[in-house]
Amino acid sequence: MNDQTPLAFRIQPSIERSFGGFMYDVAIIGAGSGGYSAAIRAGQLGMKVACIEGSPHLGGTCLNIGCMPSKALLHASELYEDARLEFANLGIDVQPKLNLEQMMAQKADSVSKLIKGVEFLFRKNHVEWIKGWASFAAPGQLDIRHLDGTTGRLEARHVVIATGSVPVDIPGVCVDHKTIVTSTEALSFSEVPRRLAIIGAGVIGLELGSVWRRLGSEVIVLEYQDRVLPEVDSEIATTFGKLIARQGVQLRLGVRVSGAVTTANGATVEFGPRDGSAVEQLECDKVLVAVGRRPFTNGLKLETIGLKTGPRGFIQNDAYRTGIPNVWVIGDVTNGPMLAHRAEDDAIACIESIAGMVDGTDHQIIPNVVYTKPEIATIGATEDHLKATGVAYRAGRFQFMANSRARINHETAGLVKVLTDEKTDRILGVHMVGPSVSEFIAEAAVAMAMGATSEDVAYTAHPHPTRSEAFRQASMDVTGWAMQA
């Protein structure tokens, strides 16, 4: 083979462009973050690849009704609130007026351009988009119900399931997608709700709650647990809970929602203490149900190939392999954090495994971000977990109050915490709440992937003044010598 031969086939010559009678080398069910990434990587490696997606647009939840549109509204609403509350302090006198229709239009325009970008990448990498819905006829055979009403059968040597997830329902809460809504509808309200009740103080609830509070809603968050963001390091979550409450988000923690129904004027939510000892009613204009997501496998006919899901609906895997030969699974539909970048990493590792390459991804090092203001960014073990498991550790902290760039920009709320192994100093976890932390949590990810210690970070120059210096200072503080505090 010459140097023009695709990498996958130079590494494993037994894999050829044509698998006997198979129509495709790999067929991918779903074109979300995991699915389209898998398709693009397969195309790069010279495989003949089909991606089956029945939604009108590529990109899945993240691009169409999740990550991207929510970030567009978070950005716009932050600027609107800054114009109302912060600009005068900076010497900029303005009187902003909300144009919600235009805010939604710019969001839609940004999303549309991103969708076109994925379509371009499909063409560039010779990925065939089959517009329809797939179900299994056999391990290497998929029945396709095309959008035009026709049907057909597709054959592939390998099939990757990347069908993602959908919002979780709550017993007694009647979602009508108009007044009692999911995150999809909450991204496109035609007017600002006077009062918005949010069930769930997780990432989705707090991000969208932040948007509508900034735009004028009275926001009440109802959460079963005793704090916001139950999966986040408790110190970071507690700090953030206090900050968002100061901003005007009303938090009702430790309560159980027993029902929600629409009324002539909006909706009524019933909730009370978790022991059921009392019930309160909350009248509101809109209710957002944001208690998590579940795997989406409807219509796949997994039983046809003998593939079963676990108790929570996830498809189990061993290095992306299901129990069925040549059937693979990635992203939200299988166990692991439901994050777009995790699905992308899954996609790369899965396709390269199909190609006989070595999986070079560290699947334990996955950052997570909450795009509120201030932002939250975390990676690795929490302090709660280290205490619970008896791991000996050291912790370094640095408050943004002492960070030069944060103080100059009037964004001093929050801190960075670095956790390291007590004996080796290797970084075990990094947890941040503060300005722009989504942009430098990746530095922590690289450090952990390389097995770095807090000393490594402490002795690495960081540009001044930047917010990223807070990570360096927290690393210094692990051994007690933070210089700016």
C-alpha positions as CSV (number, residue, x, y, z in Angstrom):
1,M,0.0,0.0,0.0
2,N,1.2,3.5,-0.7
3,D,1.1,6.6,1.5
4,Q,-2.3,7.6,0.1
5,T,-3.9,4.6,1.7
6,P,-6.2,5.7,4.6
7,L,-4.5,5.4,8.0
8,A,-7.0,2.8,9.3
9,F,-6.3,0.4,6.4
10,R,-2.5,0.9,6.6
11,I,-2.7,-0.1,10.3
12,Q,-5.0,-3.1,9.8
13,P,-4.7,-4.3,6.1
14,S,-7.3,-7.0,6.7
15,I,-10.0,-4.3,6.8
16,E,-10.8,-3.4,3.2
17,R,-13.0,-0.7,1.6
18,S,-15.6,-3.3,0.6
19,F,-16.8,-6.0,3.0
20,G,-18.0,-8.6,0.5
21,G,-21.7,-8.1,0.0
22,F,-22.0,-5.3,2.6
23,M,-23.2,-2.0,1.3
24,Y,-21.3,0.2,3.9
25,D,-18.3,-0.3,6.1
26,V,-20.2,1.4,9.0
27,A,-23.7,2.7,9.5
28,I,-24.4,5.1,12.3
29,I,-27.9,5.5,13.8
30,G,-28.3,9.1,14.9
31,A,-26.6,12.4,13.9
32,G,-26.1,14.1,17.2
33,S,-22.8,15.0,18.7
34,G,-21.7,11.4,18.9
35,G,-23.2,10.2,15.6
36,Y,-22.0,13.0,13.4
37,S,-18.5,12.9,15.0
38,A,-18.4,9.1,14.4
39,A,-19.5,9.6,10.8
40,I,-16.9,12.3,10.1
41,R,-14.0,10.2,11.7
42,A,-15.0,7.2,9.7
43,G,-15.0,9.2,6.5
44,Q,-11.6,10.6,7.4
45,L,-10.3,7.0,7.7
46,G,-11.6,6.1,4.3
47,M,-14.6,4.1,5.3
48,K,-17.8,4.0,3.3
49,V,-20.1,5.4,5.9
50,A,-23.9,6.1,6.2
51,C,-25.5,8.2,8.9
52,I,-29.2,7.6,9.4
53,E,-31.1,10.6,10.9
54,G,-34.8,11.2,10.6
55,S,-34.9,14.7,12.1
56,P,-35.0,17.6,9.6
57,H,-31.5,18.8,10.6
58,L,-28.2,17.2,11.5
59,G,-26.7,17.9,15.0
60,G,-29.1,16.2,17.4
61,T,-30.2,17.7,20.7
62,C,-27.0,19.6,21.4
63,L,-26.9,21.6,18.2
64,N,-30.7,22.0,17.6
65,I,-32.4,22.2,21.0
66,G,-29.7,22.0,23.6
67,C,-26.2,23.3,24.0
68,M,-26.0,25.7,21.2
69,P,-29.3,27.6,21.4
70,S,-29.1,27.8,25.2
71,K,-25.6,29.3,25.0
72,A,-26.9,31.8,22.5
73,L,-29.6,32.9,24.9
74,L,-27.2,32.8,27.9
75,H,-24.8,35.2,26.1
76,A,-27.6,37.5,24.9
77,S,-29.3,37.7,28.3
78,E,-25.9,38.3,30.1
79,L,-25.3,41.3,27.8
80,Y,-28.8,42.6,28.4
81,E,-28.4,42.4,32.2
82,D,-25.0,44.0,32.0
83,A,-26.4,46.8,29.9
84,R,-29.1,47.4,32.6
85,L,-26.9,47.0,35.7
86,E,-23.2,47.1,34.9
87,F,-22.6,49.5,32.0
88,A,-23.2,52.7,34.0
89,N,-20.6,51.6,36.5
90,L,-18.2,51.3,33.5
91,G,-19.0,54.8,32.3
92,I,-21.4,53.6,29.5
93,D,-24.8,55.2,29.7
94,V,-27.5,53.3,27.9
95,Q,-31.2,52.4,28.3
96,P,-31.6,48.9,26.9
97,K,-34.9,47.6,25.7
98,L,-35.6,43.9,25.3
99,N,-36.5,42.7,21.8
100,L,-37.2,39.1,22.5
101,E,-38.2,38.4,18.9
102,Q,-34.8,39.5,17.6
103,M,-33.0,37.6,20.4
104,M,-34.7,34.4,19.3
105,A,-34.0,35.2,15.6
106,Q,-30.2,35.6,16.2
107,K,-30.2,32.4,18.2
108,A,-31.9,30.6,15.3
109,D,-29.5,32.1,12.8
110,S,-26.4,30.9,14.7
111,V,-27.8,27.4,15.0
112,S,-28.7,27.3,11.3
113,K,-25.1,28.2,10.4
114,L,-23.7,25.5,12.7
115,I,-26.1,22.9,11.1
116,K,-24.8,23.9,7.7
117,G,-21.3,23.4,9.0
118,V,-22.0,19.8,9.9
119,E,-23.7,19.2,6.4
120,F,-20.5,20.6,4.8
121,L,-18.3,18.2,6.9
122,F,-20.5,15.3,5.8
123,R,-19.9,16.2,2.1
124,K,-16.2,16.9,2.7
125,N,-15.7,13.4,4.3
126,H,-18.0,11.6,1.9
127,V,-20.6,10.7,4.5
128,E,-24.0,9.7,3.1
129,W,-26.9,11.2,5.1
130,I,-29.8,8.8,4.9
131,K,-32.9,10.8,5.9
132,G,-35.1,8.5,7.8
133,W,-35.5,6.3,10.8
134,A,-33.6,3.0,11.4
135,S,-34.6,-0.2,13.1
136,F,-32.7,-3.5,13.3
137,A,-33.6,-6.4,11.0
138,A,-30.4,-8.3,11.9
139,P,-27.0,-7.4,13.4
140,G,-25.7,-6.0,10.1
141,Q,-29.0,-5.1,8.5
142,L,-31.1,-2.0,9.1
143,D,-34.7,-1.3,7.9
144,I,-35.0,2.3,6.9
145,R,-38.3,4.3,7.0
146,H,-37.4,7.2,4.8
147,L,-39.0,10.7,5.4
148,D,-40.7,10.5,2.0
149,G,-42.7,7.4,3.2
150,T,-40.7,4.8,1.3
151,T,-38.8,2.0,3.0
152,G,-35.7,0.1,2.3
153,R,-33.0,-2.1,3.8
154,L,-29.3,-1.1,4.5
155,E,-26.4,-3.5,5.1
156,A,-23.3,-2.6,6.9
157,R,-20.3,-4.5,8.4
158,H,-20.6,-2.4,11.6
159,V,-23.5,-0.5,13.1
160,V,-23.0,2.2,15.7
161,I,-26.0,3.2,17.9
162,A,-25.8,6.9,18.7
163,T,-29.5,7.8,19.3
164,G,-28.9,10.0,22.4
165,S,-31.4,10.9,25.1
166,V,-34.7,12.6,25.8
167,P,-36.1,14.5,28.9
168,V,-37.3,12.5,31.9
169,D,-40.9,12.7,32.9
170,I,-42.2,13.1,36.5
171,P,-45.3,11.2,37.7
172,G,-48.2,13.6,38.2
173,V,-46.6,16.4,36.1
174,C,-48.6,16.7,32.8
175,V,-46.2,18.1,30.2
176,D,-48.2,19.7,27.4
177,H,-45.2,21.4,25.7
178,K,-47.0,24.8,25.9
179,T,-47.4,25.7,29.5
180,I,-45.7,22.8,31.3
181,V,-42.7,22.4,29.1
182,T,-39.3,20.7,28.6
183,S,-36.1,22.5,27.8
184,T,-37.0,22.4,24.1
185,E,-39.9,24.8,24.5
186,A,-38.2,26.8,27.2
187,L,-35.6,27.9,24.6
188,S,-38.3,29.5,22.4
189,F,-40.9,31.3,24.6
190,S,-42.6,34.0,22.6
191,E,-42.8,36.2,25.7
192,V,-41.1,36.5,29.0
193,P,-43.1,34.5,31.6
194,R,-44.1,36.6,34.6
195,R,-43.4,33.7,36.9
196,L,-41.5,30.6,35.9
197,A,-41.3,27.5,38.1
198,I,-38.5,25.1,37.4
199,I,-38.5,21.5,38.7
200,G,-34.9,20.5,39.1
201,A,-31.8,22.4,40.2
202,G,-29.4,20.7,37.8
203,V,-27.5,22.2,34.8
204,I,-30.5,22.6,32.5
205,G,-32.7,24.2,35.1
206,L,-30.2,26.6,36.4
207,E,-29.0,27.7,32.9
208,L,-32.5,28.3,31.6
209,G,-33.6,29.8,34.9
210,S,-30.7,32.3,34.6
211,V,-31.8,33.3,31.1
212,W,-35.4,34.0,32.0
213,R,-34.6,35.7,35.3
214,R,-32.3,38.1,33.5
215,L,-35.0,38.9,31.0
216,G,-37.5,39.7,33.7
217,S,-39.1,36.5,35.0
218,E,-39.6,35.7,38.7
219,V,-37.9,32.3,38.8
220,I,-38.6,29.7,41.5
221,V,-36.5,26.5,41.4
222,L,-37.9,23.4,43.2
223,E,-35.3,20.7,44.0
224,Y,-35.6,17.4,45.8
225,Q,-32.0,17.4,47.1
226,D,-30.8,19.8,49.8
227,R,-28.6,21.8,47.4
228,V,-28.3,22.8,43.8
229,L,-26.2,20.7,41.3
230,P,-26.2,17.5,43.4
231,E,-23.4,15.9,41.3
232,V,-21.0,18.9,41.7
233,D,-18.4,19.2,44.5
234,S,-20.4,20.3,47.5
235,E,-18.3,23.4,48.3
236,I,-18.6,24.6,44.7
237,A,-22.3,23.9,44.6
238,T,-23.0,25.6,47.9
239,T,-21.0,28.7,46.9
240,F,-22.9,28.9,43.6
241,G,-26.2,28.4,45.3
242,K,-25.6,31.5,47.5
243,L,-24.5,33.5,44.4
244,I,-27.5,32.6,42.3
245,A,-29.9,33.3,45.1
246,R,-28.4,36.8,45.5
247,Q,-29.1,37.3,41.8
248,G,-32.8,36.7,42.5
249,V,-33.4,33.1,41.7
250,Q,-35.6,31.7,44.5
251,L,-34.4,28.2,45.6
252,R,-36.8,25.8,47.4
253,L,-34.5,22.9,48.3
254,G,-35.4,19.6,49.9
255,V,-38.9,19.5,48.4
256,R,-40.8,16.9,46.4
257,V,-43.1,17.9,43.5
258,S,-46.2,15.8,43.6
259,G,-48.0,17.3,40.7
260,A,-48.4,20.0,38.1
261,V,-51.4,20.8,35.9
262,T,-52.4,23.6,33.6
263,T,-55.0,26.1,34.5
264,A,-56.9,28.9,32.8
265,N,-54.2,31.4,33.8
266,G,-51.1,29.2,33.5
267,A,-50.2,26.2,35.8
268,T,-50.3,25.1,39.4
269,V,-47.5,23.1,40.9
270,E,-48.0,21.1,44.1
271,F,-44.9,20.5,46.3
272,G,-43.9,20.1,49.9
273,P,-41.4,18.4,52.2
274,R,-40.0,15.1,51.1
275,D,-41.8,13.3,53.8
276,G,-45.2,14.4,52.4
277,S,-46.2,16.1,55.7
278,A,-47.6,19.2,53.9
279,V,-48.5,20.4,50.4
280,E,-48.0,23.9,49.0
281,Q,-49.4,25.2,45.7
282,L,-47.4,27.5,43.4
283,E,-49.3,29.4,40.7
284,C,-47.1,30.3,37.7
285,D,-47.2,31.2,34.0
286,K,-44.9,28.4,32.9
287,V,-43.4,25.3,34.4
288,L,-40.1,23.9,33.1
289,V,-39.5,20.2,33.9
290,A,-35.7,19.8,34.1
291,V,-35.0,16.6,36.2
292,G,-32.6,14.9,33.8
293,R,-32.6,12.9,30.6
294,R,-32.9,9.2,29.7
295,P,-31.6,7.0,26.9
296,F,-33.7,7.1,23.7
297,T,-34.0,3.7,22.0
298,N,-37.6,3.8,20.8
299,G,-38.2,2.1,17.5
300,L,-34.8,0.5,17.2
301,K,-36.2,-3.0,17.6
302,L,-33.2,-4.0,19.7
303,E,-35.0,-7.2,20.6
304,T,-34.7,-8.3,17.0
305,I,-30.9,-8.8,17.5
306,G,-31.2,-9.9,21.1
307,L,-29.8,-6.7,22.5
308,K,-31.3,-5.7,25.9
309,T,-31.1,-2.5,27.9
310,G,-30.3,-2.1,31.5
311,P,-32.6,-1.1,34.4
312,R,-32.4,2.6,33.5
313,G,-32.7,2.0,29.7
314,F,-29.0,2.3,28.9
315,I,-27.4,-0.1,26.4
316,Q,-24.4,-1.7,28.2
317,N,-21.0,-1.8,26.5
318,D,-17.5,-3.0,26.9
319,A,-15.2,-0.5,25.1
320,Y,-18.2,0.6,23.0
321,R,-19.0,-3.0,22.0
322,T,-22.4,-4.3,22.8
323,G,-23.0,-8.0,23.4
324,I,-23.8,-8.4,19.7
325,P,-20.9,-8.8,17.3
326,N,-20.2,-5.6,15.2
327,V,-22.9,-3.6,17.0
328,W,-21.4,-0.6,18.9
329,V,-22.9,2.1,21.1
330,I,-21.7,5.6,22.1
331,G,-23.0,8.7,23.8
332,D,-26.0,9.4,26.0
333,V,-27.7,6.1,25.1
334,T,-25.0,4.2,27.1
335,N,-23.6,4.6,30.6
336,G,-21.6,7.7,31.4
337,P,-22.0,11.4,31.7
338,M,-24.5,12.9,29.2
339,L,-22.2,15.4,27.7
340,A,-21.7,16.4,24.0
341,H,-17.9,16.3,24.3
342,R,-18.0,12.9,26.0
343,A,-20.1,11.6,23.0
344,E,-17.5,13.1,20.6
345,D,-14.7,11.3,22.5
346,D,-16.8,8.1,22.4
347,A,-17.2,8.5,18.7
348,I,-13.5,8.9,18.0
349,A,-12.5,5.9,20.1
350,C,-15.3,3.7,18.7
351,I,-14.5,4.3,15.1
352,E,-10.8,4.0,15.6
353,S,-11.4,0.7,17.4
354,I,-13.4,-0.5,14.4
355,A,-10.4,0.4,12.3
356,G,-8.1,-1.6,14.5
357,M,-6.4,1.4,16.0
358,V,-5.5,1.9,19.7
359,D,-7.9,3.9,21.9
360,G,-5.9,6.8,23.1
361,T,-8.6,8.6,25.0
362,D,-8.7,8.7,28.8
363,H,-12.4,8.3,29.5
364,Q,-12.1,9.2,33.2
365,I,-10.9,12.8,32.4
366,I,-14.1,14.5,31.2
367,P,-14.7,18.1,32.2
368,N,-18.2,19.4,32.9
369,V,-19.4,23.0,32.7
370,V,-22.5,24.9,33.8
371,Y,-22.8,28.1,31.7
372,T,-24.4,30.3,34.3
373,K,-22.8,33.5,35.5
374,P,-20.5,32.9,37.2
375,E,-19.7,29.7,35.4
376,I,-19.0,26.3,37.0
377,A,-16.3,24.0,35.7
378,T,-15.3,20.7,37.2
379,I,-13.1,17.7,36.4
380,G,-12.0,14.6,38.3
381,A,-12.8,13.5,41.8
382,T,-14.8,15.7,44.1
383,E,-13.7,16.4,47.7
384,D,-16.8,14.6,48.9
385,H,-15.8,11.5,47.0
386,L,-12.2,11.5,48.3
387,K,-13.5,11.8,51.9
388,A,-16.1,9.1,51.4
389,T,-13.5,6.7,49.9
390,G,-10.8,7.4,52.4
391,V,-8.3,8.8,49.9
392,A,-5.6,10.8,51.5
393,Y,-5.5,14.2,49.7
394,R,-4.4,17.8,49.9
395,A,-6.5,20.8,48.7
396,G,-5.5,24.2,47.5
397,R,-7.9,27.1,47.0
398,F,-7.8,30.5,45.5
399,Q,-10.6,33.1,45.6
400,F,-11.3,35.2,42.4
401,M,-11.5,38.2,44.8
402,A,-7.7,38.1,44.7
403,N,-7.4,37.7,40.9
404,S,-6.3,40.9,39.2
405,R,-8.3,40.3,35.9
406,A,-11.4,39.4,37.8
407,R,-11.2,42.4,40.1
408,I,-10.6,44.8,37.1
409,N,-13.6,43.3,35.3
410,H,-15.9,43.4,38.4
411,E,-16.4,39.6,38.5
412,T,-14.8,38.6,41.7
413,A,-17.3,36.0,42.9
414,G,-16.1,32.4,43.2
415,L,-13.0,30.3,43.7
416,V,-10.8,27.5,42.2
417,K,-10.0,24.4,44.2
418,V,-7.3,21.9,43.3
419,L,-7.2,18.4,44.9
420,T,-4.1,16.2,44.8
421,D,-2.9,12.9,46.1
422,E,-1.2,13.5,49.5
423,K,1.8,11.3,48.7
424,T,2.4,11.9,44.9
425,D,0.9,15.4,44.5
426,R,-0.7,14.1,41.3
427,I,-3.9,16.2,40.5
428,L,-7.0,14.2,41.3
429,G,-9.7,16.9,40.7
430,V,-10.2,20.5,39.9
431,H,-13.4,22.4,40.7
432,M,-14.1,26.0,39.8
433,V,-16.9,28.6,40.1
434,G,-16.1,31.9,38.6
435,P,-15.6,34.0,35.5
436,S,-14.8,32.2,32.2
437,V,-13.8,29.0,34.0
438,S,-15.3,27.1,31.1
439,E,-12.4,28.3,29.0
440,F,-9.5,27.1,31.2
441,I,-10.9,23.9,32.7
442,A,-9.3,22.3,29.6
443,E,-5.9,23.2,31.1
444,A,-6.7,21.1,34.1
445,A,-7.9,18.3,31.7
446,V,-4.5,18.3,29.9
447,A,-2.6,18.4,33.2
448,M,-4.5,15.4,34.5
449,A,-4.1,13.5,31.2
450,M,-0.4,14.0,31.4
451,G,-0.2,13.0,35.1
452,A,0.8,16.4,36.2
453,T,1.2,17.5,39.8
454,S,0.1,20.7,41.5
455,E,3.8,21.6,41.5
456,D,3.9,21.3,37.7
457,V,1.1,23.8,37.4
458,A,2.5,26.1,40.1
459,Y,5.8,26.3,38.2
460,T,4.3,26.9,34.8
461,A,4.1,30.6,33.7
462,H,0.5,31.9,33.2
463,P,-0.1,35.2,31.3
464,H,-0.9,38.2,33.6
465,P,-3.5,39.4,34.1
466,T,-5.8,36.5,33.3
467,R,-8.4,34.6,35.1
468,S,-6.4,31.4,34.5
469,E,-3.9,32.6,37.0
470,A,-6.4,31.5,39.7
471,F,-5.7,27.9,38.7
472,R,-2.0,28.4,39.2
473,Q,-2.5,30.1,42.5
474,A,-4.7,27.3,43.8
475,S,-2.0,24.9,42.7
476,M,0.5,26.8,44.7
477,D,-1.8,26.8,47.7
478,V,-1.8,23.0,47.7
479,T,1.6,23.3,49.4
480,G,0.8,26.6,51.1
481,W,2.5,29.2,49.0
482,A,-0.1,31.0,47.0
483,M,1.5,34.4,46.3
484,Q,-1.5,36.6,45.5
485,A,-3.6,35.8,48.6
